[in-house]
Amino acid sequence: MSLDFLQEVIRDYGYLALFIGTFLEGETILLLAGFAVQTGKFGLELPYIILTAFVGSLAGDQTAFYIGRYLGNRFIKRNEKWRARAERVHTLLERYHGVLILSFRFFYGLRNLTPFTLGTTNISAKKFFVLNAIGALVWAVVFGCIGYLFGDLLENVLEKALKDVHNIELFALGIIALIFLLLWIRKICRKK
């Protein structure tokens, strides 16, 4: 998906687009929504994008967990590629148990597979829900604020660059005017 497409989706569908995007994956659309809040163009507000992203991410991961709980082992047994990835998640789970559940959404490549694979383990649904909710909240706040702050930084950089361009244009215009003035004076001096 292109950034232009995602910006159009945010402009046209706002919080609903953010919810669906965070339900499925999320980082890019949440960053763009944070940027959109900062620019003020789409009528979005930071607390609401954080809340929407939290709910979307939590709902998506809970859904993946329950799909894994009821269908995961059969699916993993039939798919060799998924089996290797599931083994990797199981290994990480043995070493980093709670930390993995809190932080998986911050690691590219683990975001979608981990809750599904965790559903195939003996982790209680209650424990997964609590740790997943904490992780989803931290994730939504971090990425929403990064998008907002990055938008502010980008706007400041662009504003400075445009100001610099304006100053450069004025300087270049002054040089060109000075050159024409010198050429005109030279021409007058030659005639005399």
ZADO-1210 file (C-alpha; in nm, 4 decimals, padded with zeros to 6 digits):
<atoms>
<atom x="00.0000" y="00.0000" z="00.0000" code="MET" pos="1"/>
<atom x="00.1237" y="00.3475" z="-00.0809" code="SER" pos="2"/>
<atom x="00.1335" y="00.6316" z="00.1694" code="LEU" pos="3"/>
<atom x="-00.0899" y="00.8418" z="-00.0567" code="ASP" pos="4"/>
<atom x="-00.3532" y="00.5673" z="-00.0534" code="PHE" pos="5"/>
<atom x="-00.3393" y="00.5413" z="00.3270" code="LEU" pos="6"/>
<atom x="-00.3683" y="00.9201" z="00.3613" code="GLN" pos="7"/>
<atom x="-00.6773" y="00.9148" z="00.1388" code="GLU" pos="8"/>
<atom x="-00.8286" y="00.6361" z="00.3480" code="VAL" pos="9"/>
<atom x="-00.7639" y="00.8320" z="00.6683" code="ILE" pos="10"/>
<atom x="-00.9114" y="01.1456" z="00.5124" code="ARG" pos="11"/>
<atom x="-01.2240" y="00.9635" z="00.3878" code="ASP" pos="12"/>
<atom x="-01.2908" y="00.7191" z="00.6734" code="TYR" pos="13"/>
<atom x="-01.0997" y="00.8595" z="00.9748" code="GLY" pos="14"/>
<atom x="-01.1325" y="00.6533" z="01.2901" code="TYR" pos="15"/>
<atom x="-01.2983" y="00.3587" z="01.1136" code="LEU" pos="16"/>
<atom x="-00.9986" y="00.3272" z="00.8787" code="ALA" pos="17"/>
<atom x="-00.7656" y="00.3485" z="01.1757" code="LEU" pos="18"/>
<atom x="-00.9588" y="00.0782" z="01.3615" code="PHE" pos="19"/>
<atom x="-00.9524" y="-00.1593" z="01.0633" code="ILE" pos="20"/>
<atom x="-00.5866" y="-00.0823" z="00.9915" code="GLY" pos="21"/>
<atom x="-00.4799" y="-00.1474" z="01.3502" code="THR" pos="22"/>
<atom x="-00.6972" y="-00.4573" z="01.3688" code="PHE" pos="23"/>
<atom x="-00.5034" y="-00.6011" z="01.0740" code="LEU" pos="24"/>
<atom x="-00.1532" y="-00.4580" z="01.1246" code="GLU" pos="25"/>
<atom x="-00.1319" y="-00.0985" z="01.2199" code="GLY" pos="26"/>
<atom x="00.2019" y="00.0818" z="01.2485" code="GLU" pos="27"/>
<atom x="00.1918" y="00.2760" z="00.9238" code="THR" pos="28"/>
<atom x="-00.1693" y="00.3855" z="00.9453" code="ILE" pos="29"/>
<atom x="-00.1288" y="00.4839" z="01.3119" code="LEU" pos="30"/>
<atom x="00.1785" y="00.6939" z="01.2327" code="LEU" pos="31"/>
<atom x="-00.0104" y="00.8642" z="00.9484" code="LEU" pos="32"/>
<atom x="-00.3096" y="00.9251" z="01.1742" code="ALA" pos="33"/>
<atom x="-00.0778" y="01.0836" z="01.4324" code="GLY" pos="34"/>
<atom x="00.0641" y="01.3039" z="01.1587" code="PHE" pos="35"/>
<atom x="-00.2889" y="01.3899" z="01.0437" code="ALA" pos="36"/>
<atom x="-00.3772" y="01.5010" z="01.3973" code="VAL" pos="37"/>
<atom x="-00.0757" y="01.7299" z="01.4048" code="GLN" pos="38"/>
<atom x="-00.1590" y="01.8907" z="01.0722" code="THR" pos="39"/>
<atom x="-00.5221" y="01.9369" z="01.1745" code="GLY" pos="40"/>
<atom x="-00.6404" y="01.8597" z="00.8206" code="LYS" pos="41"/>
<atom x="-00.8702" y="01.5639" z="00.8876" code="PHE" pos="42"/>
<atom x="-01.0464" y="01.6578" z="01.2112" code="GLY" pos="43"/>
<atom x="-00.8835" y="01.3765" z="01.4109" code="LEU" pos="44"/>
<atom x="-00.7769" y="01.4143" z="01.7732" code="GLU" pos="45"/>
<atom x="-00.4777" y="01.2441" z="01.9369" code="LEU" pos="46"/>
<atom x="-00.6594" y="01.0895" z="02.2368" code="PRO" pos="47"/>
<atom x="-00.9182" y="00.9366" z="02.0019" code="TYR" pos="48"/>
<atom x="-00.6634" y="00.7952" z="01.7591" code="ILE" pos="49"/>
<atom x="-00.4787" y="00.6400" z="02.0536" code="ILE" pos="50"/>
<atom x="-00.8044" y="00.4929" z="02.1861" code="LEU" pos="51"/>
<atom x="-00.9062" y="00.3675" z="01.8414" code="THR" pos="52"/>
<atom x="-00.5642" y="00.2145" z="01.7787" code="ALA" pos="53"/>
<atom x="-00.5687" y="00.0496" z="02.1206" code="PHE" pos="54"/>
<atom x="-00.9114" y="-00.1056" z="02.0618" code="VAL" pos="55"/>
<atom x="-00.8253" y="-00.2103" z="01.7040" code="GLY" pos="56"/>
<atom x="-00.4939" y="-00.3674" z="01.7999" code="SER" pos="57"/>
<atom x="-00.6375" y="-00.5413" z="02.1047" code="LEU" pos="58"/>
<atom x="-00.9359" y="-00.6762" z="01.9088" code="ALA" pos="59"/>
<atom x="-00.7159" y="-00.7981" z="01.6221" code="GLY" pos="60"/>
<atom x="-00.4721" y="-00.9765" z="01.8513" code="ASP" pos="61"/>
<atom x="-00.7473" y="-01.1301" z="02.0631" code="GLN" pos="62"/>
<atom x="-00.9135" y="-01.2573" z="01.7461" code="THR" pos="63"/>
<atom x="-00.5864" y="-01.4077" z="01.6252" code="ALA" pos="64"/>
<atom x="-00.5331" y="-01.5658" z="01.9694" code="PHE" pos="65"/>
<atom x="-00.8731" y="-01.7369" z="01.9626" code="TYR" pos="66"/>
<atom x="-00.8308" y="-01.8506" z="01.6022" code="ILE" pos="67"/>
<atom x="-00.4995" y="-01.9998" z="01.7116" code="GLY" pos="68"/>
<atom x="-00.6660" y="-02.1573" z="02.0140" code="ARG" pos="69"/>
<atom x="-00.9318" y="-02.3353" z="01.8088" code="TYR" pos="70"/>
<atom x="-00.7744" y="-02.3859" z="01.4642" code="LEU" pos="71"/>
<atom x="-00.4041" y="-02.3145" z="01.5072" code="GLY" pos="72"/>
<atom x="-00.2561" y="-02.6595" z="01.5660" code="ASN" pos="73"/>
<atom x="-00.4314" y="-02.8081" z="01.2621" code="ARG" pos="74"/>
<atom x="-00.3216" y="-02.5172" z="01.0436" code="PHE" pos="75"/>
<atom x="00.0386" y="-02.5210" z="01.1676" code="ILE" pos="76"/>
<atom x="00.0685" y="-02.8970" z="01.1135" code="LYS" pos="77"/>
<atom x="-00.0344" y="-02.8565" z="00.7486" code="ARG" pos="78"/>
<atom x="00.1921" y="-02.5626" z="00.6676" code="ASN" pos="79"/>
<atom x="00.5681" y="-02.6152" z="00.6965" code="GLU" pos="80"/>
<atom x="00.6499" y="-02.2443" z="00.6707" code="LYS" pos="81"/>
<atom x="00.4147" y="-02.1607" z="00.9575" code="TRP" pos="82"/>
<atom x="00.5503" y="-02.4529" z="01.1597" code="ARG" pos="83"/>
<atom x="00.9007" y="-02.3036" z="01.1511" code="ALA" pos="84"/>
<atom x="00.7693" y="-01.9606" z="01.2515" code="ARG" pos="85"/>
<atom x="00.5573" y="-02.1103" z="01.5295" code="ALA" pos="86"/>
<atom x="00.8622" y="-02.2932" z="01.6660" code="GLU" pos="87"/>
<atom x="01.0478" y="-01.9621" z="01.6740" code="ARG" pos="88"/>
<atom x="00.7660" y="-01.8013" z="01.8723" code="VAL" pos="89"/>
<atom x="00.7536" y="-02.1009" z="02.1111" code="HIS" pos="90"/>
<atom x="01.1296" y="-02.0657" z="02.1692" code="THR" pos="91"/>
<atom x="01.0932" y="-01.6940" z="02.2409" code="LEU" pos="92"/>
<atom x="00.7997" y="-01.7680" z="02.4692" code="LEU" pos="93"/>
<atom x="01.0047" y="-02.0118" z="02.6779" code="GLU" pos="94"/>
<atom x="01.2777" y="-01.7522" z="02.7287" code="ARG" pos="95"/>
<atom x="01.0772" y="-01.4297" z="02.7580" code="TYR" pos="96"/>
<atom x="00.7261" y="-01.5432" z="02.8548" code="HIS" pos="97"/>
<atom x="00.5425" y="-01.2263" z="02.9694" code="GLY" pos="98"/>
<atom x="00.7785" y="-00.9860" z="02.7961" code="VAL" pos="99"/>
<atom x="00.6993" y="-01.1479" z="02.4600" code="LEU" pos="100"/>
<atom x="00.3275" y="-01.0961" z="02.5075" code="ILE" pos="101"/>
<atom x="00.3799" y="-00.7337" z="02.6118" code="LEU" pos="102"/>
<atom x="00.6164" y="-00.6467" z="02.3282" code="SER" pos="103"/>
<atom x="00.5499" y="-00.8635" z="02.0201" code="PHE" pos="104"/>
<atom x="00.3654" y="-00.5887" z="01.8343" code="ARG" pos="105"/>
<atom x="00.6831" y="-00.3783" z="01.8354" code="PHE" pos="106"/>
<atom x="00.8777" y="-00.6378" z="01.6319" code="PHE" pos="107"/>
<atom x="00.8261" y="-00.6574" z="01.2586" code="TYR" pos="108"/>
<atom x="00.7473" y="-01.0126" z="01.1504" code="GLY" pos="109"/>
<atom x="00.6086" y="-01.1176" z="01.4887" code="LEU" pos="110"/>
<atom x="00.3084" y="-00.8849" z="01.5007" code="ARG" pos="111"/>
<atom x="00.0515" y="-01.1069" z="01.3279" code="ASN" pos="112"/>
<atom x="00.1921" y="-01.4521" z="01.3938" code="LEU" pos="113"/>
<atom x="00.2578" y="-01.4286" z="01.7663" code="THR" pos="114"/>
<atom x="-00.0992" y="-01.3990" z="01.9015" code="PRO" pos="115"/>
<atom x="-00.2085" y="-01.6789" z="01.6674" code="PHE" pos="116"/>
<atom x="00.0772" y="-01.9009" z="01.7850" code="THR" pos="117"/>
<atom x="00.0222" y="-01.8089" z="02.1494" code="LEU" pos="118"/>
<atom x="-00.3305" y="-01.9376" z="02.1068" code="GLY" pos="119"/>
<atom x="-00.1827" y="-02.2816" z="02.0417" code="THR" pos="120"/>
<atom x="-00.0025" y="-02.2828" z="02.3780" code="THR" pos="121"/>
<atom x="-00.1329" y="-02.3424" z="02.7290" code="ASN" pos="122"/>
<atom x="-00.1322" y="-01.9709" z="02.8199" code="ILE" pos="123"/>
<atom x="-00.4613" y="-01.8810" z="02.9811" code="SER" pos="124"/>
<atom x="-00.6896" y="-01.6545" z="02.7825" code="ALA" pos="125"/>
<atom x="-00.7177" y="-01.4220" z="03.0839" code="LYS" pos="126"/>
<atom x="-00.3411" y="-01.3819" z="03.1180" code="LYS" pos="127"/>
<atom x="-00.3052" y="-01.3209" z="02.7441" code="PHE" pos="128"/>
<atom x="-00.5841" y="-01.0621" z="02.7527" code="PHE" pos="129"/>
<atom x="-00.4321" y="-00.8644" z="03.0415" code="VAL" pos="130"/>
<atom x="-00.0777" y="-00.8628" z="02.9008" code="LEU" pos="131"/>
<atom x="-00.2059" y="-00.8002" z="02.5477" code="ASN" pos="132"/>
<atom x="-00.4164" y="-00.5044" z="02.6678" code="ALA" pos="133"/>
<atom x="-00.1157" y="-00.3475" z="02.8417" code="ILE" pos="134"/>
<atom x="00.1022" y="-00.4021" z="02.5338" code="GLY" pos="135"/>
<atom x="-00.1663" y="-00.2643" z="02.3005" code="ALA" pos="136"/>
<atom x="-00.2063" y="00.0482" z="02.5136" code="LEU" pos="137"/>
<atom x="00.1680" y="00.1161" z="02.5258" code="VAL" pos="138"/>
<atom x="00.1958" y="00.0513" z="02.1512" code="TRP" pos="139"/>
<atom x="-00.0961" y="00.2838" z="02.0665" code="ALA" pos="140"/>
<atom x="00.0432" y="00.5656" z="02.2815" code="VAL" pos="141"/>
<atom x="00.3986" y="00.5276" z="02.1489" code="VAL" pos="142"/>
<atom x="00.3148" y="00.5069" z="01.7775" code="PHE" pos="143"/>
<atom x="00.0354" y="00.7660" z="01.7962" code="GLY" pos="144"/>
<atom x="00.2679" y="01.0137" z="01.9691" code="CYS" pos="145"/>
<atom x="00.5568" y="00.9364" z="01.7326" code="ILE" pos="146"/>
<atom x="00.3280" y="01.0125" z="01.4375" code="GLY" pos="147"/>
<atom x="00.2142" y="01.3321" z="01.6048" code="TYR" pos="148"/>
<atom x="00.5651" y="01.4443" z="01.7028" code="LEU" pos="149"/>
<atom x="00.7120" y="01.3407" z="01.3688" code="PHE" pos="150"/>
<atom x="00.4399" y="01.5442" z="01.2000" code="GLY" pos="151"/>
<atom x="00.5345" y="01.8442" z="01.4110" code="ASP" pos="152"/>
<atom x="00.9027" y="01.7928" z="01.3307" code="LEU" pos="153"/>
<atom x="00.8293" y="01.7483" z="00.9596" code="LEU" pos="154"/>
<atom x="00.6146" y="02.0601" z="00.9550" code="GLU" pos="155"/>
<atom x="00.8894" y="02.2600" z="01.1300" code="ASN" pos="156"/>
<atom x="01.1533" y="02.1290" z="00.8884" code="VAL" pos="157"/>
<atom x="00.9350" y="02.2096" z="00.5875" code="LEU" pos="158"/>
<atom x="00.8527" y="02.5530" z="00.7278" code="GLU" pos="159"/>
<atom x="01.2232" y="02.6267" z="00.7815" code="LYS" pos="160"/>
<atom x="01.3095" y="02.4893" z="00.4367" code="ALA" pos="161"/>
<atom x="01.0424" y="02.7070" z="00.2752" code="LEU" pos="162"/>
<atom x="01.1694" y="03.0085" z="00.4686" code="LYS" pos="163"/>
<atom x="01.5244" y="02.9250" z="00.3571" code="ASP" pos="164"/>
<atom x="01.4041" y="02.8840" z="-00.0009" code="VAL" pos="165"/>
<atom x="01.2339" y="03.2226" z="00.0229" code="HIS" pos="166"/>
<atom x="01.5567" y="03.3787" z="00.1550" code="ASN" pos="167"/>
<atom x="01.7584" y="03.2085" z="-00.1200" code="ILE" pos="168"/>
<atom x="01.5118" y="03.3340" z="-00.3803" code="GLU" pos="169"/>
<atom x="01.5441" y="03.6888" z="-00.2475" code="LEU" pos="170"/>
<atom x="01.9234" y="03.6611" z="-00.2433" code="PHE" pos="171"/>
<atom x="01.9280" y="03.5237" z="-00.6006" code="ALA" pos="172"/>
<atom x="01.6890" y="03.7950" z="-00.7151" code="LEU" pos="173"/>
<atom x="01.9151" y="04.0572" z="-00.5541" code="GLY" pos="174"/>
<atom x="02.2235" y="03.9111" z="-00.7304" code="ILE" pos="175"/>
<atom x="02.0411" y="03.9072" z="-01.0642" code="ILE" pos="176"/>
<atom x="01.9238" y="04.2696" z="-01.0121" code="ALA" pos="177"/>
<atom x="02.2793" y="04.3714" z="-00.9192" code="LEU" pos="178"/>
<atom x="02.4183" y="04.2018" z="-01.2327" code="ILE" pos="179"/>
<atom x="02.1627" y="04.3784" z="-01.4531" code="PHE" pos="180"/>
<atom x="02.2400" y="04.7098" z="-01.2809" code="LEU" pos="181"/>
<atom x="02.6155" y="04.6633" z="-01.3376" code="LEU" pos="182"/>
<atom x="02.5566" y="04.5656" z="-01.7017" code="LEU" pos="183"/>
<atom x="02.3345" y="04.8716" z="-01.7526" code="TRP" pos="184"/>
<atom x="02.5950" y="05.1009" z="-01.5887" code="ILE" pos="185"/>
<atom x="02.8672" y="04.9453" z="-01.8050" code="ARG" pos="186"/>
<atom x="02.6591" y="05.0006" z="-02.1182" code="LYS" pos="187"/>
<atom x="02.5991" y="05.3678" z="-02.0267" code="ILE" pos="188"/>
<atom x="02.9703" y="05.4185" z="-01.9532" code="CYS" pos="189"/>
<atom x="03.0679" y="05.2715" z="-02.2911" code="ARG" pos="190"/>
<atom x="02.8326" y="05.5026" z="-02.4753" code="LYS" pos="191"/>
<atom x="02.9851" y="05.8085" z="-02.3108" code="LYS" pos="192"/>
</atoms>
